[in-house]
């Protein structure tokens, strides 16, 4: 009954095709966010749940609480795997050099998860991204992690491979408008204001926790929304807490900020509040600015990702 339990916890339908990754949220009865994660269906009885590091304990207990009395078992395998991310336009070419598995777009499309061989290792390969480019996450048995890493690095020069850290990751994910639970969103936010209701499958059998609350909230206009922002001046930097203004009136603040090197300016995510409905007209008709260390700069505000809004790169 693992699939039934996870499907009831998840806003998305996570119990459809095997070897498929589903991005989803877990809600409480009020429709507020409990978790933001992926659920991968490996086969009819096995699922692989991946959550942000700060939410591991909560996600684990949330699953265990809802599997009581069900024929489903939760195992924490965090320590059993190391993860290596290979992201970027050349990631497919690099991986194809390392494995006998066909990594072409037709054979290994976006949101596929499948075991592949790299050297002497068997690796769980997930075609998913948190940076907005073609990319893969490799879940490697811990004892084989160094072996796989060395295989990757040994051919890295042929693909201009670079090592990057979390600051680079944060910059890239903010250009794409990807949320980070615990920073941009948390359990005080509802899925509609967070801009994540696209994951909701309202028609699936047995529904999901929080479904009734979300449907009720959908009847009302949204007066709080998470938006992506880009500072039009390329020089200043934003970090956290900078105040957004619409027509000179404070309406929100930055929850996460970084510098967007692809977009050419500081980027961030901010929660905006208004007595009026926040929609495209509200955004377009306002004059937007941001207060950075006492100086105001013009701002571009968007509900859609400013980088690759049609997801052409990640699905290529």
C-alpha positions in Angstrom: 0.0 0.0 0.0 3.0 2.3 -0.2 1.8 3.9 -3.5 -1.6 4.6 -2.1 -0.2 6.2 1.0 2.3 8.4 -0.9 -0.4 9.4 -3.4 -2.7 10.5 -0.5 0.1 12.6 1.0 1.1 14.2 -2.3 -0.7 16.9 -4.3 0.6 15.3 -7.5 -0.3 11.8 -8.8 2.9 10.0 -7.8 1.5 6.5 -8.4 1.4 6.3 -12.2 4.3 5.2 -14.3 7.3 3.2 -13.1 10.8 4.9 -13.3 9.1 8.3 -13.1 9.9 11.3 -10.9 7.1 13.5 -9.6 7.6 16.9 -8.1 5.0 17.4 -5.5 4.0 19.1 -2.2 2.7 17.6 1.0 0.0 19.7 2.7 -1.9 19.7 6.0 -5.7 19.8 6.3 -5.5 23.7 6.1 -3.8 23.5 2.7 -0.5 24.8 4.2 2.8 23.4 3.1 4.3 20.6 5.1 7.0 19.6 2.5 8.3 20.3 -1.0 10.0 17.3 -2.5 10.1 14.6 -5.2 8.6 11.1 -5.1 10.0 8.6 -7.6 8.1 5.4 -8.4 10.8 2.8 -9.1 8.4 -0.1 -9.4 4.9 -1.0 -8.2 6.1 -1.6 -4.6 9.2 0.7 -4.3 9.4 4.5 -4.1 12.2 6.9 -3.5 11.5 10.1 -1.6 14.0 13.0 -1.8 13.6 16.1 0.4 15.8 19.1 1.3 18.3 18.3 4.0 16.7 20.6 6.6 13.3 18.8 6.3 14.6 15.2 6.5 13.3 14.5 10.0 9.9 16.1 9.4 9.4 14.2 6.1 10.4 10.9 7.7 8.0 11.4 10.6 5.2 12.6 8.3 5.5 9.4 6.3 5.7 7.1 9.4 2.7 8.8 10.9 0.6 8.1 7.8 1.7 4.6 7.3 0.6 3.3 10.7 -1.8 0.4 10.2 -1.0 0.2 6.5 1.0 -2.4 4.6 3.8 0.1 3.9 7.3 0.4 5.3 9.5 3.5 5.5 13.3 3.1 5.5 15.7 6.0 5.9 18.5 5.4 3.3 20.1 8.8 3.6 23.4 7.3 4.8 23.4 4.6 2.2 23.9 7.0 -0.7 26.2 9.8 -1.8 24.8 12.2 -4.4 26.7 13.8 -7.3 24.9 16.3 -9.5 26.0 16.6 -13.1 24.2 19.7 -14.6 24.6 21.6 -17.8 24.3 21.4 -21.6 27.1 18.8 -21.9 25.9 16.6 -19.0 24.3 14.0 -21.3 27.4 13.7 -23.4 29.5 13.2 -20.3 27.3 10.6 -18.8 27.0 8.8 -22.1 30.7 8.4 -22.2 30.6 6.7 -18.8 27.6 4.3 -19.1 26.3 1.6 -21.5 22.7 2.8 -21.0 21.2 4.9 -23.8 21.0 8.4 -22.4 19.3 10.0 -25.4 16.3 12.2 -24.9 14.0 9.5 -26.4 15.3 6.7 -24.1 15.9 8.8 -21.0 13.5 11.8 -21.0 13.1 14.5 -18.4 11.8 13.1 -15.0 13.1 9.6 -15.7 14.8 7.7 -12.9 16.6 4.4 -13.6 19.6 2.4 -12.6 22.7 2.8 -14.8 26.2 1.5 -14.8 29.3 3.7 -14.2 32.5 1.7 -14.0 32.0 -1.1 -11.4 29.1 0.8 -9.7 25.3 0.6 -10.1 23.9 4.1 -9.8 20.4 5.4 -9.5 20.3 8.2 -12.1 17.5 10.8 -11.9 17.1 13.2 -14.8 16.0 16.2 -12.8 17.4 19.6 -12.2 17.5 22.3 -9.5 19.5 24.7 -11.7 17.3 25.0 -14.8 19.5 23.2 -17.3 19.7 19.7 -18.7 21.1 17.6 -15.9 21.1 14.5 -13.7 21.3 13.6 -10.1 23.3 10.5 -9.3 22.5 8.5 -6.1 25.5 6.3 -5.6 26.0 3.5 -3.0 28.3 5.2 -0.4 31.1 2.7 -0.7 31.3 3.3 -4.5 31.1 7.1 -4.4 34.8 7.8 -4.8 35.1 5.3 -7.6 32.2 7.1 -9.6 33.6 10.5 -8.8 37.0 9.6 -10.1 35.5 8.2 -13.3 33.6 11.5 -13.8 36.6 13.7 -13.1 39.0 11.7 -15.3 37.0 12.6 -18.4 35.9 16.0 -17.2 38.4 18.1 -19.2 36.8 16.8 -22.4 33.6 18.5 -21.4 34.9 21.6 -19.6 33.8 20.1 -16.3 33.8 22.5 -13.3 33.2 22.0 -9.6 30.6 24.3 -8.1 29.1 24.8 -4.6 25.9 25.9 -3.0 26.3 29.6 -3.7 26.4 28.8 -7.5 23.4 26.5 -7.0 21.5 29.2 -5.2 22.2 31.7 -8.0 21.0 29.3 -10.7 17.9 28.1 -9.0 16.8 31.7 -8.2 17.2 32.6 -11.9 14.8 29.8 -12.6 12.5 30.7 -9.8 12.8 27.4 -8.0 11.6 27.4 -4.4 13.7 26.3 -1.4 11.6 25.0 1.5 12.6 26.7 4.7 13.9 29.9 2.9 11.3 31.0 0.3 8.4 28.9 1.5 7.4 27.2 4.8 4.5 25.8 6.7 2.9 29.3 7.1 2.4 29.5 3.3 -0.4 27.9 1.3 0.2 26.2 -2.0 -1.7 28.8 -4.1 0.3 31.9 -2.8 3.5 29.9 -3.2 2.7 29.5 -6.9 2.9 25.7 -6.7 -0.8 24.6 -7.3 0.2 23.3 -10.8 1.2 20.1 -9.0 -2.3 19.5 -7.7 -4.2 16.7 -9.3 -7.7 17.3 -8.0 -9.2 14.4 -10.0 -7.1 11.5 -8.8 -8.7 8.7 -6.8 -8.9 9.4 -3.0 -7.6 13.0 -3.4 -4.9 14.3 -1.2 -4.5 15.8 2.3 -5.5 19.5 2.1 -7.5 19.1 -1.2 -10.7 20.6 0.3 -8.9 23.6 1.7 -7.1 24.3 -1.6 -10.4 24.1 -3.6 -12.0 26.4 -1.1 -9.1 28.9 -1.3 -9.2 28.8 -5.1 -12.6 30.5 -5.0 -11.0 33.7 -3.6 -8.6 36.1 -5.4 -5.0 35.8 -4.3 -3.9 38.8 -2.2 -0.5 37.2 -1.3 1.8 35.7 -3.9 5.4 34.7 -4.2 7.0 36.5 -7.2 10.4 36.4 -8.9 12.3 39.7 -9.1 15.2 41.0 -11.1 17.0 44.3 -10.3 17.4 46.2 -13.5 20.6 47.8 -12.4 23.4 45.2 -12.8 25.5 46.6 -9.9 23.7 46.1 -6.6 23.3 42.7 -4.8 20.3 41.4 -2.8 20.5 38.9 0.0 17.4 38.7 2.2 14.8 41.1 3.7 15.1 44.0 1.2 11.8 45.8 0.9 9.8 45.8 -2.4 7.7 48.8 -3.3 4.9 49.2 -5.8 4.2 52.8 -6.7 6.3 53.8 -3.7 4.3 51.7 -1.2 6.0 48.8 0.6 4.3 45.5 -0.4 6.7 42.8 0.5 10.3 41.7 1.1 12.9 39.4 -0.3 12.9 35.9 1.1 16.0 34.7 -0.9 18.4 36.6 -3.1 21.5 36.1 -5.1 23.2 37.4 -8.3 21.8 36.1 -11.6 24.8 36.0 -14.0 22.7 34.7 -16.9 20.0 37.4 -16.4 22.5 40.2 -15.7 21.4 41.4 -12.3 20.5 40.4 -8.7 17.6 38.0 -8.5 15.3 36.8 -5.8 12.0 35.5 -4.6 9.7 37.8 -2.6 6.2 37.4 -1.0 4.0 40.3 -2.0 0.9 41.3 -0.1 -2.0 43.6 -1.3 -5.6 44.3 -0.5 -6.2 44.0 -4.2 -5.9 40.7 -6.2 -2.3 40.0 -7.3 -2.4 39.0 -11.0 -0.7 40.0 -14.2 -2.5 43.3 -14.4 -1.4 44.1 -10.9 2.2 43.4 -11.7 2.2 45.2 -15.1 0.4 48.4 -14.0 2.6 49.1 -11.0 5.9 50.8 -10.9 8.2 48.5 -9.0 11.3 49.2 -7.0 13.5 47.7 -4.2 15.2 49.4 -1.3 18.8 48.2 -1.0 20.8 49.7 1.8 18.6 52.9 1.6 18.8 53.3 -2.1 15.9 52.5 -4.4 16.5 50.6 -7.7 14.0 49.8 -10.5 12.7 46.2 -10.5 11.2 43.7 -12.8 8.6 41.4 -11.2 7.3 38.2 -12.7 5.0 35.2 -11.9 6.8 33.1 -14.4 10.5 32.1 -14.4 12.6 34.8 -16.0 15.0 32.2 -17.3 13.8 29.6 -19.8 10.1 30.0 -18.9 9.0 27.2 -21.3 11.5 24.7 -19.9 13.1 24.1 -23.3 16.6 23.6 -21.9 15.7 21.1 -19.2 13.6 19.0 -21.6 16.1 19.2 -24.5 
